[in-house]
């Protein structure tokens, strides 16, 4: 069989995803935005969101140009990198930013249409929000696979066949492709951090002044920060999330391809090519199955939160079951070695994702006891709400961590046929990477459930500000409550996939060191073996990567510190921006007469401006820190220090991200549970206590928590791109 023919299914699937994204977008645009007031509010949110992105992309573009120039100097002057690295880096950032931009554009057009659809029925509202969210999901997977396909074709034709051997050629192709993963991660971190700061500054200002001081409802048009709050939902939870999961999706596929090229380098070109193509083909089939799942989502009128969750679960479960069968078929047709074990590794990845999702749902949904206990704690004040939520967040780390641990062990053993020899390490790591591909293979629909959340949230805000009838507001509240749960589940899913992908990227780092050695010192022997014959264990011994090496220990401590340092910077950034927002909202309530009576309109644009400026200023330091840390660690501590850095950041960052995301999600839904009429309902002391908890949880779940999974992978990507520089300093020492 000519396996190169099978490759063309990958770009074909990417074009199919983009075609259906366009179809859903056009279907959404055909629907009415409702009343004139609804259209006006939607236009204001859209204008603010686009203005923010324009400013953000100016800053990010400057950073990308500077980094690309550095990479060009390293490649063309010092010969420390492949000459394609600067261009791959730029395209990764471009496609990541484009994913977020197109998803946000769709969401800002969909919110009023979702509110208007909810005027007719719950089912129409759900389908409008979900299929609009599907535009984001399909754009991410479509652009991701398109970028991967294009770079494979470019590098395959550019790198000559007369390399030392065919195995080295595919290793160079796949490790070079990892570079555009760094571009995607860099853009994603700026988008997540900047968007998170923006949305939470506005949200905190709106809640603390509006709800607790003036007792007005959320999204009340009298609140000056409400437009900025709705803008923030789009720039943080749509544009930021789209860029985030774009790099997760690409990173899992690229790390699997790189490990496949390394694991089967000595087995001949055919088996190596199969291992490189396998993750791409699984992802391509996942696109088709995601589209099938999207069409299966619908619900009945008067559905409760569990029924709505069931409607979305039906689509994701259908796609997951179908991808299991498809994976066995793909790997069998490829004739890949141990195809049954590798197929089961994909199943393991899917199961880990499902378990993490269900665990997140249990700990963050008001349908279950943990979040209801947080609501109950509000009866004794905000302090007990905070304590209860923190305890819940800490407890919630157990299931995701144990799931990932079991997933790593099982996928490793299944890939190696339960043989634990050093010569099988690369194949076992390839199995772990394939498991991460399995977890993200149906991202087209799982991201649709995540992007659904901010669309439903904005629809509820639009309904409130437009003064729609109570029944419509009831429907949008139900859709919004579901959105809080799906958003929390999506964050847990992204964090879980980050853990598996980061582990695969750690192994890919060793492979990039191998390539760098080949480029600078091709005759070197690793434990008496030629470069292409040495396994990862041999490299670890060669560079003295052991726990007794102080360079490794120093790296581990620095990596663990990075997660906390990053969270501290982003939390304080939200706090500073929120203080300015609170002061502005209080000023407007005090100085603009008639706001509370509804006779005067607040100055919404001033609040939008405050959030925009705060986010642009505050996002730079945390984002650049993630890029600088691996470079400095490599220069000072060499290859052992970088490996320690990546291990430390992965372990501490994963736990901290789960804790922050779940605690924040529980605080949010605890407030929602009280607002449904429990423990005194809206306006009660219990409600005010849970509002404080929600305010504390906002930066946890929407800024620091979700940014950590990008931090983990970005540092791995930077380490891979800078492997040549790190190796140079290591050899000097």
N, C-alpha and C positions, 0 to 999 in steps of 0.2 A: 504493500500500500504506500502511496506517496503521501506522507504525512504533511508535507507542505500544502497540499490541497485542503486538508482539514483546517489549516490555519485561517483560511479565508472566511470560515464561519465566524471567526472572532470579530473582524470589522463589520461583517454583515449583521451580526447581532447588535453591535453598537449603533448602527444606522437604524435598525428596527426600533431600538429604544428611543432614539431621538425622534423618529417618525411618530410614535405613539405619544411622546411628550408633547409634540406639536399638536397632535389630534386632541388630546385632553385640554390643552391650553385654548385652542380655538373653540371647543365646545363650551368651556367656561366663559369665554368672552362673549358668546352669543346670548348668555343669560342677562337678565336685567339687574342693575345695581339697586333697584327699589326706588324709594322716594328721592326727591331732590336733596333732602337733608342727608340721607344715607350716602348718596353719591358725593356730596360736598365733604363729608367726614373722610370717606375713603380717599378722595383726592388729596386732602391735607396730609394724611398719613403717608401716602405714596410720595408726595413731594418731599416730605421730611426724610424718608428713607433713602431716596435717591440722592438727596443733597449730602447725607452722611456718607454714603458709599463713594461719592465723587471725591470727597475730602480724604477718605481712608485710602483709596486707590492711589492718590497722589503721593502719599507718604510711603506706601508699600512699593510703588514703582521706583522711587528713589533708592530704597533699600535694595531692591532686586538689581538695579543697575550697578550699584556699588559691589554687591556680592558677585555678580556675573563678571565684572572686571577683575576681581581678585581671582576667581576661578580661571579666567582666561590667562592671567599672568602665570598662575601655577601650571597650567597645561602647556602653554606655548613657550614660556621663557625657562621655567625650571623643570619642565617635563615630569611633574609630579602627578599628573592626571591625564586621562584620555582627552583628546582635543574636542570631543563632542560634549563634554560635561557642561560648559557654560550655556550651550543652546538647550540641552535637555532640562537644565535647571529653570530656564526662563519659560519653557512651554509648560512645565509642571505648575508653576505659579499662575500662568495665564489661564489654563483650563480649570484650575481650582477656583480662581476668582470668578471665572465665567459661570461655573456651576452655581456659586452663591448668588451672583447677580441675577441670573435667569430665574432661579427659584424664588428669590425675593420679589422680583417683578411679578411673577405669577401670584404669589401670596397677597401682595398689596391690591391686586385686581380681584382676588377671590373672596376677600373678607366680607364686603358688602353684599356680594352675590350669595354667599353662604347664609348671611342673615336674612336676605330676601327669600331664599329657598326655604328657610325654616318657618317663614310665614305660611307656607303651604303644608309642609309635613316634616316630621323628624327625618324620615328616610331621604327626602330630597336634600335637606341640610347636610346630613352625613355624607351622602354621595358627592355633593358639591365640594365639601371641604376635603374629603379623602382623595378624590380624583385630582383636585388641584395640588394636593400634597404629592400625588403620584408623579406630577410633572417634575418636581424636584428629584424624586427617587430615580426616575428614568433618565433625567439629564445627567445625574451624577454617574450612573453606571455606563450610560452611553458615551459620554465624553471620556470617562476613565479608560474604557476598552479601546476607544478610538485613538487616544494618545499612546497607549501601549502598542497597538497595532502599527501605527505610523513609525514609532521609534524602532520597533523590531525590524521593519522593512528597511528603514534608512541604514541602520547599523549592519544588518546582514549584507547589504550591498556595498557598504563603505569599508568594512573590515575584510582584508584579503583572505582568501582560502589558505594561502601558504604560511599561516601562523605555525607556531611550533607543532601544533596538532589541532584537529577540529574541536577537541574538547576545550582547549584554551580559547578558541574563538567564541564559543557560546558562553563561556564564563565571562569574557570581556563584554559581550553584548548585554548580558543580564545585569552585571554589576554597574555598567554605564547607565542602563535604564533606571536603576535605583536612584540615580541623581535627580531625575525629574520628580521622584518622590520627595526629595528634600525641598524642591521648589513648591510642591503642593503643601507640604507640612508648614513651610515658612508662611505662605499665604494664609493657611488655615489658622495658624496661631494668632496672627494679627487680626484676622476676622473674628475669631472666638473671643479673644481678650478685649478688643475694641468694642465689639458688639455687646459683650457681656457687661462691660463697664457702662456703656450707654443705656442699655435697657434697665439695669438695676438702679442706676442713679435716678432715672425717671420713676421707676416703680416705687422705690423707697420714698421719694418725695411725695408722690401721689398718695401713698398709703398712710404715712406718718401724719401728714397734715390733714388730708381729706377725711380719712376714716376715723383716726383716733382723736383729732382735735376738733373737727367740725361735723362729725357724724354724717357725712354724705356718702352715698354708695360708691363702689368701685366703678370707674368709667363714667362717673357723673360729668356732664358737660360743663358744670360750674368749676370743676377742678382744673387749674391751669396746666398741670402736668399730664393730663390724660392723653393728649395727642402724642406727646413725647413717649409716654408709656407704650402706646400702641405702635409707634414707630420702632421702639426698642425691641418689641416682640419679633419684628421682621428682620432687623439688622443683626440681632443676636441669635435668635432661635431658628431663623431660616437661612440667611446669608452665611452666618458663622457656622451653623450646623452642616450646611451643604458642603462648604469648603473642608470642614472637619472630616466628614465621612467620605468625601472624594479621596482624600489622602489615605484614609484607613483602607478603603477598597483597593486602591492602586498599590499601597504598601504591601498588603497581604499577597496579592498576585505576583508582584515583582520579587518579593523576598522568596516566595515559593519557587519561582522560575530560577532565581540565582542559586538556591540550594539544590534544585534539581540538576542544574548544569554541573555543579560541583560534585554532587553525590554520584553521578553516573559518568563523570569525565573519562574514567578509565575503561568504560564498558562499550565504547564504540559510539559513533555519531548517532546511530538510529535510536538507541535507548535514551541517550542524552536529550535528543530532540523531543522525544515523547514526554520526558519528564518536564521539559520547559513548556511544552504546549498544553500539558494536562490542566494546570490551574487556569489558564486562559480559556480553555474550552468549557470547563466547569462553570466559570463565570458567565460565559456566553450563553450557555443553556439556561443558567439561572435567570437571565434577562427574559427569555421567552416565558419561563414558568412564572416569573413575577407578574408579567402582563396578564396571564391567565388568572392569577390570584386576585389582581386588582378588580377584574370584572365580577368577581364572586362576592364582593362586599356590599351588603345592603341590610336594612333592618326594618322593623315594623313600627308603627306609630305607638306613642306612649311607652317606648322602650326605657328600661331603667339602665343604670350604669353598667350592671353585669351583662345585660343584653347587648349593649353597645360594644363592650369589650369583646363579647362573643362574636359579634359581627366582624370586627377587625381580625380577631384570631382565626376566624374561618379562612380568610384570604391568606394569611401568613402560614397557617398550618398546611393548607393545600399546596402552596408553593414548596414548602419544606419537604413534604412527603414525596412530591414529584421529583425534586432535585436528588433525593436519595436514590431513587430508581435510575435516574439519568446518569448519576455519577458511576454506578456500577457498569452501565452500558458504555459510557465514554472510555473508562480505563480498560475495559475488556476489549473494545474495538481498537484501542491504541496498542494493545498487547504489551502494556507496561509491566515490568517485573513486579511480582507480588501485588497484582491489581486488586485482589480481594482485600488484603490488609490496608492498602491505601484508601480504598473505597470506604472501608469501615472507619478509617481515621476522619474522613469527611463527615460521616454520620456522627462521630464523637464531637466534632466541632459544632455541628448543628444542635446536638443535645445540650452542649455546654451553653450555647447561646439561648436556647429555650429555657433552661434552668435559671440562668441569670435574669432573663426577662420576667419569668414567673416570680422569682424571689423579689425582684424590684417592685413588681406589681403588688405583692403581698405586703411589703413594708411601707409602700407609699400611697396605696389606694384607700380612700375612706370607706370602702366596702369591707375592709378587714380590721381586726382588732388592734393591731399596733398603732395605726394612725388615729383610730377612735380614742385610744388611751391618751394620745397626745392632746386631742381635743378636750378630753375630760380633765386633763391636768390644768387646762385654762381656768377652771373654776377657782383655783387658788392663786391665780395671777400669772404674769408673763415669765417669772423666774422658773416656775415648775414646768412651763411649756418648753423653755429652752433646755432644761435638764432632761426632760423626757425625750425630746427630739434628739439630743446628743447621744443619749443611751441607745435609742433605736438605731441611729446611724452606725454606731460602733458594733452593735449586735448584727446588723445587716451585712457586715463584711464577711461573715463566716461562710455562708453558702456560696457566694461568688468565688471566693478564694479556693475553697475546697473543690468546687466544680472545675476551676481552671487547673488545679493540681492534678486531679483525676484525669482531666482531658489531656494534659501534657503527657502523663505516664502512659495512658492507653494509646494515644496516637503514636507515641514513640515506639512502644512495643509492637503495635500492629504493623507499623511500617517496616520494622526490622525482622518481623517473624519471630518475635520474642527472643532474639539473640542480642546479647548485651556487649559484644566485643567492641574494642576501640575502632575497628575497621567499619563498623556499622553506624557510627555516630552521625555521619552526614546524612545517611538514609533516614535515620530516626528523626533528625531535625527537619528533614524534608516532609516527613509525616506530620510533624507539629505544624509546619507552615501550611500544608494542605488542609489541616483541620481549621486553620484560621480562614482559609478560602471558603471552606464549607459554611462557616459561621456567617460570612458576608456574601455568599453566593446569591441569595435572594434579597440583596439590599434594595433592589428596585421597589419591592413592596414594604419591607421593614422600614425603610426611610420614608415611605409614603405615610405610614402610621405615625412617624415622628413629626414630619412636616405638617401633618394634619393639625397638631396641637396649637401652634401659634395662629393658624388660620381660624380655627374655632374660637380661640381667645379673642382675636380681633373682631370676629363676627359678633361675639357677645358684647364687646365694647361698642361696636357700631349700633347694635340694637338698643343699648342703654342710652347712648348719646342722642339717638334719633327719636327716643320716646315711643318705641314700638309697644304693642299691646303685651300684657303680662304673659300670655301663652307663648308668644314668640320668645320672650326672655327666658321662660322656663326651658324651652327647647335648646336655646343657645347655651344656657347654663349647664344643661346635661352634656351637650357636646363639648363645652369647655372643661368640665370636670373629667371627662374621658381624655381630653387633650393633655391635662396635667399628668395623668397616669401613663399615657403613651409616650409623652416627652420624657418622663422619668425612666420608663422602660427602655426607650431609645438610648438614653445616656448610659444606662447600665450595660446595654448591648455593645455600645461603642467602646466602653471601658474594657469589657471582657475581651473583645476582639483585639484591642490595643495590647493586652497582655501577651496573647499568643503571637501577634505580629511582631512585637518588640523582641520577643525571644528569638524568632526567626531572623530578625534584623541583626541581632547580636551574632548569630552564626554567619550571616552575610558579611559582617564586618571582618571576620577572620578570612573569608574568601577574598575580600577586597585587599586585605594585607597581602594575601598570596599573589594577587595580580600586581600589586605595587612592587613586591619582591622580584617578580618575573620581569618587570619593566626595568628595574635598576640593577639587579644582580641575579640574572637567570641561572647561573651555575651553582648557586648556593644549595647546600644539602640540609634538609630538615631531619634531624635524628638519623642521618645517613641515607635519607631518601630524597629522590628528585622532587621538585616542587609539586608536580601534578600527582605524585604518588603519596605524598604526605597527607595524613588525615588531620582533623581538627585537634585531636588529642596530641598529636606530634607538635602542632603549632603552639599549643598551650605550654608544653614542656620547653620548647625552643625559646619562648619569650618569658619563661618562669612565671606563668600565670597560676599561682597557688595562693591559698589563704595565708601562707606564711610569708609571702612577699609583701613588705610594707607598702609598696606602690599600689598593689591591688586593694589593700585595706583602706589606704587614703582615698582611692577612687570611689570605693563603696560609701564611705562617709560623705564625701562631696556629693555623690549622686543622691543619697538619702536626704541630704540637706537641701538640694535643689528643689525638691517637691515642696518643702515647707517654705523656703525662701520665695519661690514663685507664688504660692498661695498668699503669703503675707503681703507681697507687693500688690497683687490684684485685689485682695480684700481692702487694703488701705486705699487703693485707687477708687474703688466703689464708694468707700466712706467719704473721701474728700469731695468727689463729684456729687454725692447725695447731699452733703451738707449745703453745698451751693444751691441745689435744687430746693431743699427744704426752705432755705432763706428766701428764695425767689417766690415760692408758692405763698409763704406767709406774707411777703411784701404785697403781692397782688391782692390777697384777701383783705389786707388792711388798707390799701391805698385806692384800689379800684372799686368805687361805690356801686352797689347793685349786683355784684357777682352772685352772692348767695341767694338773692331774690330772683335770679335768672333774667334780670333786666339789662345786664351788661355782659359782654363777652370777654373772657380772660384773654391775656396775651399769650396764646399757645406757642407762637414762634420763638419767644424769648426762652421758654423752657427747652424747646428743641435745640436751640443754639447752645445753651448751657451743657446739655448732655453731649452734643457733638464735640464741642471744644474739650470737655473733660475727657472723653474717650480717646480723642486723637492724641492728646498730650500724655495721658497715663499709659497707653498701650505700648509705647516704644521701649521703655526699660525692660519690662518682663520678657518681651519678645526677643530683644537683642541678647539678653542674658542666656536664653536657651541656645543661641547660636554660638556665643563666645565660650561658654563653659566647656564643651567637648574639645574645642581647639586648644585652650589654655591647659586643660588637663593632659592632652596628648603631648604638648610641648614640654611640660614639666615632668610628668610621670610616665610618658611613653605609652606603648601598646598595653601593658598590664594595667596602668592607671585608667585608661579609657574603658577597658573591659569592666573594671570595678565600678567606674562611674555609671555605666549602662545597667549593671546589675543593681546597684543601689537605687537608682532613679526608678527602675521598673518595680522593685519590691515596695518601696515606700509610696511611690506615686500611685500605684494600683490601689492599694489599701485606702489611701487618703481620698482618692477620687470616688471610690464607692461610698465611703463614709459621708462625704460632702453632698454627693448627689442624692442619696437616699434620705439623709436628715433633712435636706432642703425640700425635697418632694413631700415628705411626711408633714412638715410644718405648713406647707402650702395647702395640702388637702385637708389637714386638720382644721384650718380656717374655713375651707369650703364646707366641711361637714357641719360646723357650727352655723354657717350662713344658710344651711338647708333647714334650720329651725331647731337644731339640737342644742341642749345646754343653754337655752336662753335666746338663741338666734342672733340676728343682726342687731348691732347697737348695744348688746349686753356687755357686762364686764368680761365675761368669758370670751366674747367675740374680740374685744379690744386686746385681750391677752394673746389670743391666737394670731391677731394681726401683727403684733410685735414679733412673735415667733416666725411668722411668714417673712417679715422684713429681714430678720437675721438670716433666714434660710435662702433669701433671694440670691445674694452673691455666692453662696455655697453651691447651689444647684445650677446656676446659670452663668457664672463667671469662672470661679476658681476650679470647681469640680470638673466640668467638661473640658476645660483647657488643659488639664493635667494629662489626659491621654494623648493629646497632640505633643505636649512637652516631652513625654516619654519617647515617642517615635521620632520627633524632630531631632533630639539629641543623638539618637541612633543613626539617623540619616546624615547628620553633620559629621559624625564620626566616620561613616563610610566614605563620604566625599573627601574628607581630610585625611584619609588613611595614609596617603603618600607622604604628607607633611609629618604626620605622627611617626611613621616608620623612619623617616630621615633623622628625626631627633632621637629616636630609640637606638638606631644603629650608631649614631655619634657617641651616645653614652656608653 
